[in-house]
Amino acid sequence: MKRKIALSAMLVCLLAIGLALVGCDNGTTSVSPINPPYDNIPTLDNYDAIFAGENHTNRENFGVYLKLMKYYYSLGVRNFAEESGYGSTLLLQYYIDTGNEECLEVILRNLKGSAAYTQERYNFYKELYKWNSKLSQKIKLHGFDVEHQVDSGKAAIFQFVLKKYNRIEGIPGITTPGTPQDLVNDFKNNKGRYSSINAEDLKLMEKLIANIEQGNNYYAKQHDDTLRENYMIGNFREILNNTKGRKLFATMGANHASLNGQVDGPSINFTMASVLKNETRIASIVLRQQADPNRWQYIVRINENLKTTPFNSTYTGNWPYSNDGGVSVHSPVITKFVVGITLADSDAGKPEKTVFNKGDHFYYGFRASDSKGDWKKMVHNMKVSGQNYDLSWDFTNDFIGGVNIGTNGGYPLNNSGAYEMTWYILDQAGNKSNVITRTITVN
């Protein structure tokens, strides 16, 4: 009789342990589930990934995200993904693991000129660090976007790879001036330069540079949203593969989280969520005022009139580089370029104008960003009828972050024929931006 009672007690204990582990992800330790922070949000019972979509300019996003992250952590999620580049995410992981304040300052400074450069994001990262520092099982961050912040990508290459080795001369954009594409080409074509790096670190550097190349291609094709979406889908598939079936919570722009492929704005007919839902079980939550169940099954209602507050970086440090290392810590990046129309026309969907009549005035406009901002010259070269012309001009002020610049009326096209043109920015240290090329026809 005593044996039966003891056996029954053991079974009860095992059952209790089993119930405590229900809903926990593989490879995680159990914690007590907390109450859902919002009504009618999905659990993990029927889903492998939770996508949360936002309008990037809303002030309430990060408060919602922190609550959702803590809730899904309590259900067993340890892997969290965000719409950022691979190098940028490695830096953020380093910050939330160490609390290195210079790293955080670099992350935000490199976002200047983008919708992500906000006080709310800075505060969110600080809270993320505080929360993660108290967890017995830390969170793992994953980035699935192209690398928009090239300086962050280069900082990650230096911090997590090059810093371990004697200085390697001639690396474009890092130990010698060069464009992001120069860096990509050099890594592919000059294997001997990187022969001192071990196989594991070389694999990491290859992934970081491949993500920079994705960003290069996206901007070279004038914000090709179809190309970018495909890159993001491929990057997210890699995350799914690397996490080996563990549950994920991911934050992104609302378009990427649309389950039926319908988007606001860009004319593409598929999204991350609409493709990946056929490969893994996705629940999609949108942060908006009005529900749209055809695109997102769930909603957290927010006030869409509350806009983010721009961040104001005053950081002038050189992290992660040594001050005497002679390492390039930033470079200008031309993020948008249009000819024959204004930036406003382009933003409204009007195509560039590349065919003109003799006597017409030619003008161009561009957006560019730089985490430091000591630009020296806009180099503008033109070749027509076998003659080369230098139409370069100097910047008169320091430009930090994103700026819109046009030619204020342009210049007359006095000769018929094909005009081959190139543009790029040089800064005071000789760092060179990506090169823009256009050919126009003058009748």
VOLODREN-109831 format. One record per residue (C-alpha): residue number from 1; x, y, z. Coordinates in pm, whole numbers, plus 50000, padded with zeros to 5 digits. Example, Ala and Ser with C-alpha at 12.3 -4.5 7.8 and 13.67 -1.06 7.14 Angstrom:
<sites>
+-----+-------+-------+-------+
|   k |    c1 |    c2 |    c3 |
+-----+-------+-------+-------+
|   1 | 51230 | 49550 | 50780 |
|   2 | 51367 | 49894 | 50714 |
+-----+-------+-------+-------+
</sites>
This chain:
<sites>
+-----+-------+-------+-------+
|   k |    c1 |    c2 |    c3 |
+-----+-------+-------+-------+
|   1 | 50000 | 50000 | 50000 |
|   2 | 50283 | 50236 | 50088 |
|   3 | 50451 | 50160 | 49755 |
|   4 | 50129 | 50251 | 49569 |
|   5 | 50100 | 50579 | 49761 |
|   6 | 50464 | 50664 | 49694 |
|   7 | 50424 | 50581 | 49324 |
|   8 | 50109 | 50794 | 49302 |
|   9 | 50288 | 51085 | 49469 |
|  10 | 50574 | 51055 | 49220 |
|  11 | 50333 | 51057 | 48927 |
|  12 | 50162 | 51367 | 49064 |
|  13 | 50501 | 51541 | 49093 |
|  14 | 50599 | 51445 | 48739 |
|  15 | 50263 | 51562 | 48608 |
|  16 | 50305 | 51896 | 48787 |
|  17 | 50650 | 51941 | 48636 |
|  18 | 50516 | 51854 | 48293 |
|  19 | 50233 | 52105 | 48324 |
|  20 | 50480 | 52373 | 48432 |
|  21 | 50680 | 52312 | 48115 |
|  22 | 50383 | 52318 | 47876 |
|  23 | 50427 | 52603 | 47626 |
|  24 | 50798 | 52646 | 47702 |
|  25 | 51028 | 52651 | 47403 |
|  26 | 51289 | 52383 | 47341 |
|  27 | 51619 | 52472 | 47507 |
|  28 | 51471 | 52726 | 47751 |
|  29 | 51421 | 52719 | 48124 |
|  30 | 51068 | 52763 | 48246 |
|  31 | 50945 | 53083 | 48411 |
|  32 | 50604 | 53168 | 48542 |
|  33 | 50379 | 53294 | 48262 |
|  34 | 50256 | 53649 | 48311 |
|  35 | 49916 | 53782 | 48214 |
|  36 | 49877 | 53904 | 47854 |
|  37 | 49945 | 54282 | 47845 |
|  38 | 49669 | 54332 | 47584 |
|  39 | 49336 | 54170 | 47504 |
|  40 | 49309 | 53914 | 47225 |
|  41 | 49675 | 53860 | 47145 |
|  42 | 49802 | 53517 | 47036 |
|  43 | 49968 | 53260 | 47258 |
|  44 | 50230 | 53020 | 47124 |
|  45 | 50001 | 52718 | 47118 |
|  46 | 49935 | 52732 | 46744 |
|  47 | 50222 | 52950 | 46622 |
|  48 | 50597 | 52931 | 46574 |
|  49 | 50658 | 53302 | 46510 |
|  50 | 50483 | 53619 | 46621 |
|  51 | 50520 | 53914 | 46381 |
|  52 | 50446 | 54261 | 46520 |
|  53 | 50403 | 54536 | 46259 |
|  54 | 50428 | 54909 | 46315 |
|  55 | 50438 | 55254 | 46163 |
|  56 | 50800 | 55350 | 46230 |
|  57 | 50715 | 55707 | 46329 |
|  58 | 50477 | 55626 | 46616 |
|  59 | 50582 | 55710 | 46969 |
|  60 | 50399 | 55422 | 47136 |
|  61 | 50571 | 55136 | 46949 |
|  62 | 50852 | 55066 | 47191 |
|  63 | 50638 | 55067 | 47503 |
|  64 | 50415 | 54808 | 47338 |
|  65 | 50713 | 54603 | 47221 |
|  66 | 50870 | 54584 | 47566 |
|  67 | 50545 | 54455 | 47714 |
|  68 | 50500 | 54200 | 47434 |
|  69 | 50862 | 54083 | 47462 |
|  70 | 50827 | 54026 | 47835 |
|  71 | 50501 | 53839 | 47783 |
|  72 | 50637 | 53606 | 47515 |
|  73 | 50956 | 53557 | 47714 |
|  74 | 50739 | 53428 | 47998 |
|  75 | 50589 | 53178 | 47749 |
|  76 | 50935 | 53051 | 47654 |
|  77 | 51054 | 53278 | 47370 |
|  78 | 51425 | 53362 | 47389 |
|  79 | 51485 | 53462 | 47025 |
|  80 | 51379 | 53812 | 46922 |
|  81 | 51422 | 53953 | 46571 |
|  82 | 51405 | 54310 | 46445 |
|  83 | 51410 | 54495 | 46116 |
|  84 | 51776 | 54588 | 46120 |
|  85 | 52098 | 54481 | 45952 |
|  86 | 52318 | 54199 | 46075 |
|  87 | 52604 | 54420 | 46193 |
|  88 | 52369 | 54671 | 46357 |
|  89 | 52202 | 54387 | 46548 |
|  90 | 52536 | 54242 | 46664 |
|  91 | 52621 | 54583 | 46811 |
|  92 | 52284 | 54599 | 46985 |
|  93 | 52334 | 54247 | 47123 |
|  94 | 52673 | 54356 | 47255 |
|  95 | 52511 | 54656 | 47425 |
|  96 | 52232 | 54465 | 47598 |
|  97 | 52485 | 54203 | 47713 |
|  98 | 52746 | 54447 | 47844 |
|  99 | 52579 | 54785 | 47900 |
| 100 | 52860 | 54954 | 47704 |
| 101 | 52729 | 55310 | 47674 |
| 102 | 52964 | 55407 | 47392 |
| 103 | 52827 | 55120 | 47186 |
| 104 | 52474 | 55249 | 47238 |
| 105 | 52580 | 55600 | 47140 |
| 106 | 52738 | 55468 | 46819 |
| 107 | 52425 | 55268 | 46733 |
| 108 | 52204 | 55577 | 46764 |
| 109 | 52450 | 55814 | 46596 |
| 110 | 52469 | 55585 | 46295 |
| 111 | 52089 | 55596 | 46265 |
| 112 | 52088 | 55972 | 46214 |
| 113 | 51893 | 56072 | 45907 |
| 114 | 51655 | 55776 | 45932 |
| 115 | 51312 | 55728 | 46091 |
| 116 | 51485 | 55511 | 46354 |
| 117 | 51683 | 55804 | 46500 |
| 118 | 51449 | 55871 | 46793 |
| 119 | 51460 | 55932 | 47165 |
| 120 | 51203 | 55657 | 47211 |
| 121 | 51434 | 55401 | 47049 |
| 122 | 51723 | 55512 | 47271 |
| 123 | 51504 | 55478 | 47581 |
| 124 | 51382 | 55136 | 47464 |
| 125 | 51736 | 55003 | 47423 |
| 126 | 51820 | 55127 | 47773 |
| 127 | 51517 | 54945 | 47914 |
| 128 | 51604 | 54635 | 47712 |
| 129 | 51948 | 54629 | 47871 |
| 130 | 51806 | 54670 | 48223 |
| 131 | 51559 | 54387 | 48167 |
| 132 | 51809 | 54152 | 48004 |
| 133 | 52067 | 54211 | 48278 |
| 134 | 51826 | 54064 | 48534 |
| 135 | 51735 | 53754 | 48333 |
| 136 | 51890 | 53421 | 48424 |
| 137 | 51853 | 53314 | 48061 |
| 138 | 51947 | 53603 | 47830 |
| 139 | 51765 | 53698 | 47513 |
| 140 | 51916 | 53648 | 47168 |
| 141 | 51867 | 53917 | 46903 |
| 142 | 51852 | 53857 | 46527 |
| 143 | 51850 | 54110 | 46240 |
| 144 | 51685 | 54027 | 45909 |
| 145 | 51703 | 54353 | 45710 |
| 146 | 51967 | 54466 | 45463 |
| 147 | 52240 | 54675 | 45625 |
| 148 | 52124 | 55035 | 45593 |
| 149 | 52380 | 55167 | 45845 |
| 150 | 52709 | 55084 | 45673 |
| 151 | 52909 | 55245 | 45955 |
| 152 | 52749 | 55004 | 46202 |
| 153 | 52829 | 54714 | 45972 |
| 154 | 53193 | 54824 | 45954 |
| 155 | 53207 | 54880 | 46331 |
| 156 | 53082 | 54522 | 46381 |
| 157 | 53349 | 54390 | 46142 |
| 158 | 53615 | 54571 | 46345 |
| 159 | 53476 | 54488 | 46692 |
| 160 | 53402 | 54120 | 46638 |
| 161 | 53669 | 54024 | 46382 |
| 162 | 53953 | 54264 | 46299 |
| 163 | 54018 | 54376 | 46657 |
| 164 | 54153 | 54028 | 46734 |
| 165 | 54432 | 54056 | 46476 |
| 166 | 54726 | 54275 | 46386 |
| 167 | 54618 | 54568 | 46172 |
| 168 | 54540 | 54463 | 45814 |
| 169 | 54625 | 54741 | 45572 |
| 170 | 54423 | 54825 | 45264 |
| 171 | 54071 | 54730 | 45373 |
| 172 | 53847 | 54982 | 45189 |
| 173 | 53641 | 55199 | 45420 |
| 174 | 53813 | 55058 | 45729 |
| 175 | 54193 | 55087 | 45712 |
| 176 | 54201 | 55290 | 45392 |
| 177 | 53943 | 55520 | 45227 |
| 178 | 53691 | 55345 | 45006 |
| 179 | 53323 | 55296 | 44930 |
| 180 | 53102 | 55021 | 45074 |
| 181 | 53114 | 54850 | 44733 |
| 182 | 53493 | 54875 | 44734 |
| 183 | 53487 | 54685 | 45064 |
| 184 | 53263 | 54414 | 44916 |
| 185 | 53479 | 54379 | 44604 |
| 186 | 53805 | 54371 | 44797 |
| 187 | 53683 | 54098 | 45031 |
| 188 | 53571 | 53887 | 44736 |
| 189 | 53873 | 53941 | 44514 |
| 190 | 54170 | 53984 | 44750 |
| 191 | 54158 | 53672 | 44965 |
| 192 | 54526 | 53702 | 45049 |
| 193 | 54463 | 54025 | 45241 |
| 194 | 54245 | 53835 | 45487 |
| 195 | 54454 | 53518 | 45515 |
| 196 | 54551 | 53582 | 45878 |
| 197 | 54187 | 53559 | 45991 |
| 198 | 54077 | 53217 | 46118 |
| 199 | 53794 | 53025 | 45952 |
| 200 | 53528 | 53106 | 46212 |
| 201 | 53597 | 53479 | 46210 |
| 202 | 53622 | 53481 | 45832 |
| 203 | 53277 | 53325 | 45811 |
| 204 | 53138 | 53598 | 46038 |
| 205 | 53308 | 53871 | 45833 |
| 206 | 53169 | 53718 | 45513 |
| 207 | 52816 | 53734 | 45655 |
| 208 | 52859 | 54094 | 45766 |
| 209 | 52992 | 54201 | 45426 |
| 210 | 52719 | 54007 | 45241 |
| 211 | 52459 | 54203 | 45440 |
| 212 | 52635 | 54531 | 45352 |
| 213 | 52625 | 54423 | 44988 |
| 214 | 52249 | 54367 | 45016 |
| 215 | 52214 | 54728 | 45131 |
| 216 | 52443 | 54848 | 44851 |
| 217 | 52228 | 54671 | 44592 |
| 218 | 51905 | 54807 | 44739 |
| 219 | 52027 | 55168 | 44724 |
| 220 | 52198 | 55126 | 44387 |
| 221 | 51860 | 55025 | 44244 |
| 222 | 51689 | 55331 | 44389 |
| 223 | 51512 | 55164 | 44680 |
| 224 | 51401 | 54847 | 44498 |
| 225 | 51140 | 54723 | 44747 |
| 226 | 51093 | 54389 | 44572 |
| 227 | 51466 | 54319 | 44597 |
| 228 | 51474 | 54419 | 44963 |
| 229 | 51171 | 54207 | 45054 |
| 230 | 51333 | 53904 | 44894 |
| 231 | 51654 | 53969 | 45084 |
| 232 | 51458 | 53995 | 45409 |
| 233 | 51272 | 53671 | 45339 |
| 234 | 51601 | 53491 | 45278 |
| 235 | 51757 | 53640 | 45591 |
| 236 | 51458 | 53537 | 45802 |
| 237 | 51471 | 53184 | 45663 |
| 238 | 51831 | 53168 | 45783 |
| 239 | 51721 | 53276 | 46131 |
| 240 | 51452 | 53006 | 46133 |
| 241 | 51713 | 52750 | 46035 |
| 242 | 51968 | 52867 | 46293 |
| 243 | 51717 | 52871 | 46579 |
| 244 | 51624 | 52508 | 46502 |
| 245 | 51250 | 52527 | 46552 |
| 246 | 51249 | 52753 | 46857 |
| 247 | 50977 | 53014 | 46885 |
| 248 | 51042 | 53370 | 46762 |
| 249 | 50904 | 53718 | 46824 |
| 250 | 50984 | 53969 | 46548 |
| 251 | 50921 | 54343 | 46510 |
| 252 | 50900 | 54516 | 46172 |
| 253 | 50717 | 54768 | 45960 |
| 254 | 50350 | 54684 | 45921 |
| 255 | 50385 | 54611 | 45548 |
| 256 | 50629 | 54326 | 45610 |
| 257 | 50385 | 54169 | 45856 |
| 258 | 50091 | 54172 | 45613 |
| 259 | 49965 | 53814 | 45577 |
| 260 | 49784 | 53862 | 45245 |
| 261 | 50062 | 54055 | 45070 |
| 262 | 49874 | 54386 | 45052 |
| 263 | 50087 | 54685 | 45150 |
| 264 | 50060 | 55058 | 45202 |
| 265 | 50262 | 55250 | 44947 |
| 266 | 50522 | 55049 | 44751 |
| 267 | 50379 | 54854 | 44459 |
| 268 | 50484 | 54500 | 44550 |
| 269 | 50241 | 54209 | 44568 |
| 270 | 50404 | 53997 | 44836 |
| 271 | 50551 | 54043 | 45182 |
| 272 | 50767 | 53857 | 45430 |
| 273 | 50463 | 53732 | 45617 |
| 274 | 50264 | 53633 | 45306 |
| 275 | 50554 | 53414 | 45186 |
| 276 | 50683 | 53275 | 45515 |
| 277 | 50336 | 53182 | 45645 |
| 278 | 50356 | 52889 | 45402 |
| 279 | 50675 | 52768 | 45571 |
| 280 | 50612 | 52833 | 45940 |
| 281 | 50308 | 52914 | 46153 |
| 282 | 50288 | 53295 | 46183 |
| 283 | 50059 | 53511 | 46391 |
| 284 | 50060 | 53876 | 46288 |
| 285 | 49987 | 54166 | 46526 |
| 286 | 49957 | 54524 | 46403 |
| 287 | 50001 | 54838 | 46613 |
| 288 | 49731 | 55067 | 46476 |
| 289 | 49407 | 55243 | 46557 |
| 290 | 49192 | 55037 | 46320 |
| 291 | 49191 | 54663 | 46269 |
| 292 | 49243 | 54501 | 45928 |
| 293 | 49203 | 54124 | 45984 |
| 294 | 49274 | 54040 | 45619 |
| 295 | 49631 | 54162 | 45667 |
| 296 | 49689 | 54114 | 46039 |
| 297 | 49490 | 53874 | 46261 |
| 298 | 49548 | 54071 | 46581 |
| 299 | 49568 | 54437 | 46681 |
| 300 | 49712 | 54641 | 46966 |
| 301 | 49534 | 54974 | 46940 |
| 302 | 49751 | 55282 | 46967 |
| 303 | 49713 | 55654 | 46903 |
| 304 | 49860 | 55702 | 46557 |
| 305 | 49882 | 56079 | 46606 |
| 306 | 50164 | 56044 | 46861 |
| 307 | 50486 | 56093 | 46667 |
| 308 | 50838 | 56003 | 46773 |
| 309 | 51085 | 56254 | 46913 |
| 310 | 51413 | 56301 | 46719 |
| 311 | 51722 | 56192 | 46909 |
| 312 | 52005 | 56443 | 46955 |
| 313 | 52341 | 56269 | 46953 |
| 314 | 52634 | 56467 | 47093 |
| 315 | 52869 | 56168 | 47094 |
| 316 | 53204 | 56237 | 46925 |
| 317 | 53396 | 55928 | 47035 |
| 318 | 53567 | 55666 | 46824 |
| 319 | 53432 | 55339 | 46965 |
| 320 | 53514 | 55058 | 46883 |
| 321 | 53829 | 55187 | 46714 |
| 322 | 54141 | 55304 | 46896 |
| 323 | 54201 | 55676 | 46864 |
| 324 | 54551 | 55624 | 46724 |
| 325 | 54467 | 55332 | 46500 |
| 326 | 54423 | 55533 | 46184 |
| 327 | 54101 | 55348 | 46118 |
| 328 | 53820 | 55503 | 45917 |
| 329 | 53516 | 55519 | 46141 |
| 330 | 53254 | 55650 | 45902 |
| 331 | 53180 | 55726 | 45541 |
| 332 | 52916 | 55927 | 45355 |
| 333 | 52637 | 55727 | 45192 |
| 334 | 52412 | 55860 | 44915 |
| 335 | 52080 | 55697 | 44995 |
| 336 | 51869 | 55844 | 44715 |
| 337 | 51953 | 56018 | 44388 |
| 338 | 51725 | 56155 | 44115 |
| 339 | 51789 | 56341 | 43790 |
| 340 | 51557 | 56567 | 43595 |
| 341 | 51296 | 56578 | 43874 |
| 342 | 51283 | 56692 | 44234 |
| 343 | 51308 | 56465 | 44536 |
| 344 | 50949 | 56554 | 44617 |
| 345 | 50841 | 56440 | 44269 |
| 346 | 51029 | 56114 | 44317 |
| 347 | 50874 | 56056 | 44659 |
| 348 | 50535 | 56102 | 44494 |
| 349 | 50614 | 55826 | 44244 |
| 350 | 50724 | 56032 | 43942 |
| 351 | 51002 | 55861 | 43739 |
| 352 | 51334 | 56025 | 43661 |
| 353 | 51372 | 56226 | 43342 |
| 354 | 51665 | 56113 | 43126 |
| 355 | 51573 | 56259 | 42782 |
| 356 | 51608 | 56634 | 42725 |
| 357 | 51616 | 56891 | 42448 |
| 358 | 51914 | 57111 | 42370 |
| 359 | 51897 | 57422 | 42588 |
| 360 | 51705 | 57255 | 42870 |
| 361 | 51832 | 57299 | 43222 |
| 362 | 51954 | 56987 | 43399 |
| 363 | 51929 | 56947 | 43773 |
| 364 | 51950 | 56668 | 44027 |
| 365 | 51872 | 56606 | 44390 |
| 366 | 51997 | 56361 | 44647 |
| 367 | 51966 | 56243 | 45003 |
| 368 | 52276 | 56139 | 45189 |
| 369 | 52370 | 56042 | 45542 |
| 370 | 52687 | 56024 | 45747 |
| 371 | 52733 | 55947 | 46116 |
| 372 | 53004 | 56213 | 46150 |
| 373 | 52931 | 56468 | 45881 |
| 374 | 53257 | 56639 | 45781 |
| 375 | 53182 | 56638 | 45410 |
| 376 | 53426 | 56818 | 45185 |
| 377 | 53319 | 56788 | 44822 |
| 378 | 53051 | 56659 | 44590 |
| 379 | 53247 | 56520 | 44298 |
| 380 | 53047 | 56548 | 43975 |
| 381 | 53212 | 56442 | 43650 |
| 382 | 53050 | 56454 | 43308 |
| 383 | 53159 | 56325 | 42966 |
| 384 | 52990 | 56440 | 42646 |
| 385 | 53111 | 56426 | 42285 |
| 386 | 53447 | 56296 | 42402 |
| 387 | 53504 | 56592 | 42633 |
| 388 | 53536 | 56558 | 43012 |
| 389 | 53395 | 56822 | 43245 |
| 390 | 53446 | 56862 | 43620 |
| 391 | 53134 | 57010 | 43780 |
| 392 | 53235 | 56934 | 44139 |
| 393 | 53154 | 57169 | 44423 |
| 394 | 53258 | 57208 | 44786 |
| 395 | 53031 | 57180 | 45087 |
| 396 | 53034 | 57503 | 45283 |
| 397 | 52899 | 57359 | 45608 |
| 398 | 52921 | 57035 | 45799 |
| 399 | 52632 | 56807 | 45712 |
| 400 | 52542 | 56550 | 45976 |
| 401 | 52274 | 56290 | 45920 |
| 402 | 52021 | 56292 | 45641 |
| 403 | 52001 | 56593 | 45413 |
| 404 | 51820 | 56678 | 45091 |
| 405 | 52023 | 56875 | 44839 |
| 406 | 51944 | 56995 | 44486 |
| 407 | 52126 | 57206 | 44232 |
| 408 | 51894 | 57505 | 44262 |
| 409 | 51804 | 57542 | 43896 |
| 410 | 52081 | 57335 | 43746 |
| 411 | 52285 | 57416 | 43438 |
| 412 | 52204 | 57438 | 43065 |
| 413 | 52251 | 57142 | 42831 |
| 414 | 52416 | 57315 | 42536 |
| 415 | 52523 | 57014 | 42329 |
| 416 | 52329 | 56729 | 42177 |
| 417 | 52431 | 56372 | 42248 |
| 418 | 52478 | 56129 | 42535 |
| 419 | 52594 | 56271 | 42868 |
| 420 | 52771 | 56019 | 43093 |
| 421 | 52769 | 56142 | 43454 |
| 422 | 52906 | 56025 | 43790 |
| 423 | 52869 | 56164 | 44142 |
| 424 | 53015 | 56080 | 44482 |
| 425 | 53087 | 56258 | 44810 |
| 426 | 53433 | 56297 | 44965 |
| 427 | 53482 | 56383 | 45332 |
| 428 | 53776 | 56556 | 45500 |
| 429 | 53957 | 56225 | 45562 |
| 430 | 53922 | 56118 | 45199 |
| 431 | 53643 | 55867 | 45263 |
| 432 | 53437 | 55821 | 44950 |
| 433 | 53065 | 55755 | 44929 |
| 434 | 52898 | 55512 | 44693 |
| 435 | 52925 | 55622 | 44328 |
| 436 | 52612 | 55724 | 44139 |
| 437 | 52607 | 55697 | 43758 |
| 438 | 52354 | 55822 | 43504 |
| 439 | 52346 | 55861 | 43126 |
| 440 | 52106 | 56114 | 42978 |
| 441 | 52023 | 56194 | 42616 |
| 442 | 51999 | 56547 | 42478 |
| 443 | 51823 | 56587 | 42140 |
+-----+-------+-------+-------+
</sites>
